[in-house]
Amino acid sequence: MSKSKLRWLLERDQTLPLYRQIEQQLRQRISNGEWPVGTRLPSQRKLAEQLGVNRSTVTQAIDELASWGIIAGNKGGGTRVVNNTWNRLAANTINWDRYVESGAHQPNLPAIRQINEAEYRADIIRTGTGEPGPELLPTARIRHILADASDEPFLGYEEPKGNLRLRQQIVHYVAKQGIQCSPESILIVSGALQALQLIAIGLLQRPSSIVAEAPSYIQSVRVFQSAGIGVHRVAMDAQGIKMSHLRQQLTEHQPGLLYTIPTFHNPTGTIMSNERRAELLELSSSLSLPLIEDDVYRELWLDEEPPPPLKSQDRHGNILYLGSLSKMMSPGIRVGWIIAPVPVIDRLADIKMQTDYGSSGLSQYVATRWLADGHQAQHQAWLREQLQARRDRLLAALEYHFGDIGAWNVPAGGFYIWLRLPVTVHVHRLFKLALRERILIHPGYMYDRAAAHHIRLSYSYAEMGQLEHSIQRLRQLVKQCMDV
Amino acid sequence: MSKSKLRWLLERDQTLPLYRQIEQQLRQRISNGEWPVGTRLPSQRKLAEQLGVNRSTVTQAIDELASWGIIAGNKGGGTRVVNNTWNRLAANTINWDRYVESGAHQPNLPAIRQINEAEYRADIIRTGTGEPGPELLPTARIRHILADASDEPFLGYEEPKGNLRLRQQIVHYVAKQGIQCSPESILIVSGALQALQLIAIGLLQRPSSIVAEAPSYIQSVRVFQSAGIGVHRVAMDAQGIKMSHLRQQLTEHQPGLLYTIPTFHNPTGTIMSNERRAELLELSSSLSLPLIEDDVYRELWLDEEPPPPLKSQDRHGNILYLGSLSKMMSPGIRVGWIIAPVPVIDRLADIKMQTDYGSSGLSQYVATRWLADGHQAQHQAWLREQLQARRDRLLAALEYHFGDIGAWNVPAGGFYIWLRLPVTVHVHRLFKLALRERILIHPGYMYDRAAAHHIRLSYSYAEMGQLEHSIQRLRQLVKQCMDV
C-alpha cells in the first residue's frame, strides 16, 4: 500500500471539514474495491505528508472509519481494511495478498522499489540514474520527425520481427561497428531488458543457470532469476572478466550462457581489453558457450573509440547481441534490438508476439526516421561533448571531496563512476540519510551482494550543479557514518 | 528456417552470374553465423520463388556449396548447414536448436504461426483479422496530434504504473461506463495481451489453473499455458457462459480465476445477458473467485449500448478489468490498461518494470492526447457507422453464398462473425486451399479444439469488395471439400 502515491484533491475552502473529506475518500476507495479487505493503509504520518494536512486531521478521519468497523489497527503496527460491507451483504472477499505473493515472478528487491518510487518525486536529486537527463534528450529533433510524419503507416501491427525498414536501418548502423547481418536475424524489442526476458523464457531449459559479471546490471540478473534460472557470478578486474574464475565457474556449474557488458560496463565503466575479448571468443567457441553481449553504451565513448563488438568477430553464431536507443536517444521510446542466428530470432519473435504482440509501431517509426535521416550521428557527437564535460566536472568534484576517503574509476565512456567508500561506512544507512535530504544514491549491493562499500554514480541524469552539491553533502554524510 | 522471408537483392545486370550471386549470399549468411551449423535451408522451390529466379539457378548454387561440404541434404528431405569453417578453424558450434526447443515458453501453434506469416504478405486477403483495417485507422487525427506535440516530456521513462495524465484520462473515460477508480488502481500496459502475461506470471502460483470460455481468444489462453498454468474450458450459449457448467468446472478444478470476454465475445460475438452477469458476480463473490473481464470491444457496439461492465458492479475488488486502444484507435500504438485493486496493480507494475521497463512514452503521450482532446468520442461515432455498413455487407454476402450450408451469429458489436460450416468440411484443408488462392481464413479450432467446423470472420480488416469476393470463393471451396 505504502507504495502508491495518493493524489487526492482536498478542497480547503469547502464547507465539509478536511477530516470528513479524507474519510469520504478513504471510504470510496474501500467501497469500490480498490482497497480490498486486507489492504494495509499508508501510515498516518505518510498520509498527512502526502495530503498536506496535520497528522491530527488524518487521525480524526481514521478514527471515524475505525468506529464503523471498516478498518482496524493491528499489533504489528499499521492499519488494515477489515470490512467493506456498508451495504450489509455477506460477501467473501478475495485474499489478493495470497495471489500477489504466489506468482512465479519474483518481486523487485526492496531497494530497487524504493529507488523506483523515489525517482518520480520531482524534488529528488538522482545521483545514480542511468539514463540521459531531460536536457540531454533530443526533444527538438524528435518533434521535428513527428511533425513531418509522412504517409508511412504506423498505426497497424508490425511484422513479428518488427518493422522491416527499421531492421534495414539497423543493418546499416551496426555495419559501421563491424557487424554483418541481415534483417532476418534482427528482432526489434522494447529495450534490452525485454531482450533478456525473452531469452530467459525462450532459450533456457529448467533447471539451468547463467554466468554474469559481478557486479552487473541488476535488472538483467533479476530477469533470469525470476524465470527460475540460477545466476552464478564471475569476478572482474580492470581488463574485464577474470578468465581463470570464468573457467572455474563454467566447469563447476555448466551454465547455459554468459551475460556480459564488455564495453563501458555497468556499473564499473570497465572496457574489456582486446586480449580478453580474444580469449573469451575462443572459450565460447571451444566450449560451445553462447554469449549475450549487452552493448547499449558503445556509442557513448568519450575519449576514443572502444574495441569493436565481440559480435563482429563471431563467425559461428555464438553471440546474442543487444543494442538499444535508450541510452543514445530516448529511454521512453522503448526501442532496442537483438541480433542472433535466424533460428533464435524466429523463436524469440514468436514469443514476443505471444506476450505483447510487438513493440509500439509509432516508436518504431520514429526510430527508423532517427537512423535514416542521420539524426543519430549528429546527436551522438553533441551528446559526447556534453557527457565529456559532465564526467570531468563529476571527477573534479570527487577529487575535491572524496580524494582522501574514496577510490573510483575514470570512465572512458558510458555513464558510470563506481565509487568505493571506506569500509566502515554502512551504505544502506548512507542511502537512508541521503534520501532524507532528497539525494538518491544507488547502493553498490544492488549490483553485487558483495559490493557493500560502493555506490554507482552517473553523470548523465542530474543537473550538474545539483550533482556537485550532492557530492559535497555525501562527503559530510559519509564522514558522519564513519564516526558512528 | 522456412519462416524467414529472404530479402536479397540480386542484380540481374551484374557481370557475376545469378547462381554465383546466390551462392555468395548463402555463403555470407553461413559464414557470419546467421545460419549456424544445423540450420535448415528453405526448400529450393521456395528459394526460387522468393528470389524470383528459376529453380535450376538455385540448384546450381546449392550444389556449389554442397561441393565445399558446407551444406548437405538429408534423408528426411531438406538441406542443412553442416559446416561453416571456410577458415579451417576447428570450432565447436552451438546447437541452437537445443536451446530453441528447451525454453519454458511454448511456441505458438503452427496454425497461428502460419497466419502470422501470411498476414504480412501484401497480396493476401485477410478474412479473419481482428483489427481495424488501414482505412479505419485515424491516421489524420494522429498526425495532427504528433504535429502539435507540445512541451510535454515524452522521451524519458514513465512512472512504474504508466504516465499519470494518461491514467487520469482513463479514470474519466471508464467513469462514463460506470467504473469508479483512481489512477493508483490503473496500470498502463502494451495491450491486453501483455496484461494477461503479467497476470499469469505475477498472480498465479504453480501449479494452478484458470477457466476460460470455449471458444476464446486463442492468444490469451496460450499465455497462461506457457506460464505453466492449466486452462479449463467452460461452454457458452447465446447468453454467455453456461453457469451450470461453470459451477461444475469450479468444483472439479478449483481454478485460480476465470477469464471472460462478456461483451462482444471473441470469436462468437456473444453479449453476456444481464441475468448471467448478475449470476456470475454473485458466484465470484460467494466463492471468492477472481474474474478477468476482457472488455476491449465495448465501444464498438453497432445497434445499441451493451450492458455495463461487470467491473462497474464490483464492490469487492474481485475483478481485473482490461481495456485497450487497439481495437478503437490503433493496434500498433500498443496501449492498454488493467484496472484492479491497488495491491494487485502494485505487484503487476513491479513485474512490468522488471520485464520491459514500461510501455512507450511516446505511445502513452499520443494516447493521452487522444482521450483528452475528444478524438476518441468523435472517432468512435464514425467508426461505428463504418463497421455497421461493413457488418451488413458481410451478412448479406453470407446470406447469399452460405444461406443453404452455413449458420452464423448476427453481431451487435465488435468485429466477428462465427461461421459454422457443414460437418463434412475439413477446415484445415479449407485453410490450405484458400491460402493457395491468397485468401487467409481463421480456422475455428484455433479458438477451441472442439470447434472443428467453424471459421472466424471479421468485417473490420479486409477491403469489403475483396471480402465479398472471398466469401464467394469460400463457398466454392467449401463445396469442393464437401464433395470429397
Boltz contact constraints between the chains, C-beta under 6 A:
constraints:
  - contact:
      token1: [A, 3]
      token2: [B, 346]
      max_distance: 6.0
  - contact:
      token1: [A, 4]
      token2: [B, 184]
      max_distance: 6.0
  - contact:
      token1: [A, 4]
      token2: [B, 342]
      max_distance: 6.0
  - contact:
      token1: [A, 32]
      token2: [B, 180]
      max_distance: 6.0
  - contact:
      token1: [A, 33]
      token2: [B, 314]
      max_distance: 6.0
  - contact:
      token1: [A, 33]
      token2: [B, 315]
      max_distance: 6.0
  - contact:
      token1: [A, 33]
      token2: [B, 316]
      max_distance: 6.0
  - contact:
      token1: [A, 33]
      token2: [B, 317]
      max_distance: 6.0
  - contact:
      token1: [A, 34]
      token2: [B, 185]
      max_distance: 6.0
  - contact:
      token1: [A, 34]
      token2: [B, 341]
      max_distance: 6.0
  - contact:
      token1: [A, 34]
      token2: [B, 342]
      max_distance: 6.0
  - contact:
      token1: [A, 35]
      token2: [B, 342]
      max_distance: 6.0
  - contact:
      token1: [A, 36]
      token2: [B, 317]
      max_distance: 6.0
  - contact:
      token1: [A, 36]
      token2: [B, 341]
      max_distance: 6.0
  - contact:
      token1: [A, 39]
      token2: [B, 343]
      max_distance: 6.0
  - contact:
      token1: [A, 91]
      token2: [B, 285]
      max_distance: 6.0
  - contact:
      token1: [A, 91]
      token2: [B, 316]
      max_distance: 6.0
  - contact:
      token1: [A, 92]
      token2: [B, 288]
      max_distance: 6.0
  - contact:
      token1: [A, 93]
      token2: [B, 316]
      max_distance: 6.0
  - contact:
      token1: [A, 94]
      token2: [B, 288]
      max_distance: 6.0
  - contact:
      token1: [A, 94]
      token2: [B, 290]
      max_distance: 6.0
  - contact:
      token1: [A, 94]
      token2: [B, 318]
      max_distance: 6.0
  - contact:
      token1: [A, 96]
      token2: [B, 341]
      max_distance: 6.0
  - contact:
      token1: [A, 96]
      token2: [B, 343]
      max_distance: 6.0
  - contact:
      token1: [A, 96]
      token2: [B, 344]
      max_distance: 6.0
  - contact:
      token1: [A, 99]
      token2: [B, 203]
      max_distance: 6.0
  - contact:
      token1: [A, 100]
      token2: [B, 343]
      max_distance: 6.0
  - contact:
      token1: [A, 100]
      token2: [B, 347]
      max_distance: 6.0
  - contact:
      token1: [A, 102]
      token2: [B, 205]
      max_distance: 6.0
  - contact:
      token1: [A, 103]
      token2: [B, 202]
      max_distance: 6.0
  - contact:
      token1: [A, 103]
      token2: [B, 203]
      max_distance: 6.0
  - contact:
      token1: [A, 104]
      token2: [B, 201]
      max_distance: 6.0
  - contact:
      token1: [A, 104]
      token2: [B, 206]
      max_distance: 6.0
  - contact:
      token1: [A, 105]
      token2: [B, 201]
      max_distance: 6.0
  - contact:
      token1: [A, 105]
      token2: [B, 202]
      max_distance: 6.0
  - contact:
      token1: [A, 105]
      token2: [B, 351]
      max_distance: 6.0
  - contact:
      token1: [A, 107]
      token2: [B, 350]
      max_distance: 6.0
  - contact:
      token1: [A, 108]
      token2: [B, 350]
      max_distance: 6.0
  - contact:
      token1: [A, 108]
      token2: [B, 354]
      max_distance: 6.0
  - contact:
      token1: [A, 116]
      token2: [B, 160]
      max_distance: 6.0
  - contact:
      token1: [A, 120]
      token2: [B, 159]
      max_distance: 6.0
  - contact:
      token1: [A, 137]
      token2: [B, 155]
      max_distance: 6.0
  - contact:
      token1: [A, 143]
      token2: [B, 149]
      max_distance: 6.0
  - contact:
      token1: [A, 146]
      token2: [B, 146]
      max_distance: 6.0
  - contact:
      token1: [A, 146]
      token2: [B, 149]
      max_distance: 6.0
  - contact:
      token1: [A, 147]
      token2: [B, 147]
      max_distance: 6.0
  - contact:
      token1: [A, 149]
      token2: [B, 143]
      max_distance: 6.0
  - contact:
      token1: [A, 149]
      token2: [B, 146]
      max_distance: 6.0
  - contact:
      token1: [A, 155]
      token2: [B, 137]
      max_distance: 6.0
  - contact:
      token1: [A, 155]
      token2: [B, 330]
      max_distance: 6.0
  - contact:
      token1: [A, 155]
      token2: [B, 332]
      max_distance: 6.0
  - contact:
      token1: [A, 156]
      token2: [B, 332]
      max_distance: 6.0
  - contact:
      token1: [A, 157]
      token2: [B, 331]
      max_distance: 6.0
  - contact:
      token1: [A, 157]
      token2: [B, 332]
      max_distance: 6.0
  - contact:
      token1: [A, 159]
      token2: [B, 120]
      max_distance: 6.0
  - contact:
      token1: [A, 160]
      token2: [B, 116]
      max_distance: 6.0
  - contact:
      token1: [A, 180]
      token2: [B, 32]
      max_distance: 6.0
  - contact:
      token1: [A, 184]
      token2: [B, 4]
      max_distance: 6.0
  - contact:
      token1: [A, 185]
      token2: [B, 34]
      max_distance: 6.0
  - contact:
      token1: [A, 190]
      token2: [B, 356]
      max_distance: 6.0
  - contact:
      token1: [A, 191]
      token2: [B, 357]
      max_distance: 6.0
  - contact:
      token1: [A, 193]
      token2: [B, 357]
      max_distance: 6.0
  - contact:
      token1: [A, 194]
      token2: [B, 356]
      max_distance: 6.0
  - contact:
      token1: [A, 197]
      token2: [B, 355]
      max_distance: 6.0
  - contact:
      token1: [A, 201]
      token2: [B, 104]
      max_distance: 6.0
  - contact:
      token1: [A, 201]
      token2: [B, 105]
      max_distance: 6.0
  - contact:
      token1: [A, 202]
      token2: [B, 103]
      max_distance: 6.0
  - contact:
      token1: [A, 202]
      token2: [B, 105]
      max_distance: 6.0
  - contact:
      token1: [A, 203]
      token2: [B, 99]
      max_distance: 6.0
  - contact:
      token1: [A, 203]
      token2: [B, 103]
      max_distance: 6.0
  - contact:
      token1: [A, 205]
      token2: [B, 102]
      max_distance: 6.0
  - contact:
      token1: [A, 206]
      token2: [B, 104]
      max_distance: 6.0
  - contact:
      token1: [A, 222]
      token2: [B, 354]
      max_distance: 6.0
  - contact:
      token1: [A, 285]
      token2: [B, 91]
      max_distance: 6.0
  - contact:
      token1: [A, 288]
      token2: [B, 92]
      max_distance: 6.0
  - contact:
      token1: [A, 288]
      token2: [B, 94]
      max_distance: 6.0
  - contact:
      token1: [A, 290]
      token2: [B, 94]
      max_distance: 6.0
  - contact:
      token1: [A, 314]
      token2: [B, 33]
      max_distance: 6.0
  - contact:
      token1: [A, 315]
      token2: [B, 33]
      max_distance: 6.0
  - contact:
      token1: [A, 316]
      token2: [B, 33]
      max_distance: 6.0
  - contact:
      token1: [A, 316]
      token2: [B, 91]
      max_distance: 6.0
  - contact:
      token1: [A, 316]
      token2: [B, 93]
      max_distance: 6.0
  - contact:
      token1: [A, 317]
      token2: [B, 33]
      max_distance: 6.0
  - contact:
      token1: [A, 317]
      token2: [B, 36]
      max_distance: 6.0
  - contact:
      token1: [A, 318]
      token2: [B, 94]
      max_distance: 6.0
  - contact:
      token1: [A, 330]
      token2: [B, 155]
      max_distance: 6.0
  - contact:
      token1: [A, 331]
      token2: [B, 157]
      max_distance: 6.0
  - contact:
      token1: [A, 332]
      token2: [B, 155]
      max_distance: 6.0
  - contact:
      token1: [A, 332]
      token2: [B, 156]
      max_distance: 6.0
  - contact:
      token1: [A, 332]
      token2: [B, 157]
      max_distance: 6.0
  - contact:
      token1: [A, 332]
      token2: [B, 361]
      max_distance: 6.0
  - contact:
      token1: [A, 333]
      token2: [B, 362]
      max_distance: 6.0
  - contact:
      token1: [A, 334]
      token2: [B, 360]
      max_distance: 6.0
  - contact:
      token1: [A, 341]
      token2: [B, 34]
      max_distance: 6.0
  - contact:
      token1: [A, 341]
      token2: [B, 36]
      max_distance: 6.0
  - contact:
      token1: [A, 341]
      token2: [B, 96]
      max_distance: 6.0
  - contact:
      token1: [A, 342]
      token2: [B, 4]
      max_distance: 6.0
  - contact:
      token1: [A, 342]
      token2: [B, 34]
      max_distance: 6.0
  - contact:
      token1: [A, 343]
      token2: [B, 39]
      max_distance: 6.0
  - contact:
      token1: [A, 343]
      token2: [B, 96]
      max_distance: 6.0
  - contact:
      token1: [A, 343]
      token2: [B, 100]
      max_distance: 6.0
  - contact:
      token1: [A, 344]
      token2: [B, 96]
      max_distance: 6.0
  - contact:
      token1: [A, 346]
      token2: [B, 3]
      max_distance: 6.0
  - contact:
      token1: [A, 347]
      token2: [B, 100]
      max_distance: 6.0
  - contact:
      token1: [A, 350]
      token2: [B, 107]
      max_distance: 6.0
  - contact:
      token1: [A, 350]
      token2: [B, 108]
      max_distance: 6.0
  - contact:
      token1: [A, 351]
      token2: [B, 105]
      max_distance: 6.0
  - contact:
      token1: [A, 354]
      token2: [B, 108]
      max_distance: 6.0
  - contact:
      token1: [A, 354]
      token2: [B, 222]
      max_distance: 6.0
  - contact:
      token1: [A, 355]
      token2: [B, 197]
      max_distance: 6.0
  - contact:
      token1: [A, 356]
      token2: [B, 190]
      max_distance: 6.0
  - contact:
      token1: [A, 356]
      token2: [B, 194]
      max_distance: 6.0
  - contact:
      token1: [A, 357]
      token2: [B, 191]
      max_distance: 6.0
  - contact:
      token1: [A, 357]
      token2: [B, 193]
      max_distance: 6.0
  - contact:
      token1: [A, 360]
      token2: [B, 334]
      max_distance: 6.0
  - contact:
      token1: [A, 360]
      token2: [B, 360]
      max_distance: 6.0
  - contact:
      token1: [A, 360]
      token2: [B, 363]
      max_distance: 6.0
  - contact:
      token1: [A, 361]
      token2: [B, 332]
      max_distance: 6.0
  - contact:
      token1: [A, 362]
      token2: [B, 333]
      max_distance: 6.0
  - contact:
      token1: [A, 362]
      token2: [B, 362]
      max_distance: 6.0
  - contact:
      token1: [A, 362]
      token2: [B, 363]
      max_distance: 6.0
  - contact:
      token1: [A, 363]
      token2: [B, 360]
      max_distance: 6.0
  - contact:
      token1: [A, 363]
      token2: [B, 362]
      max_distance: 6.0
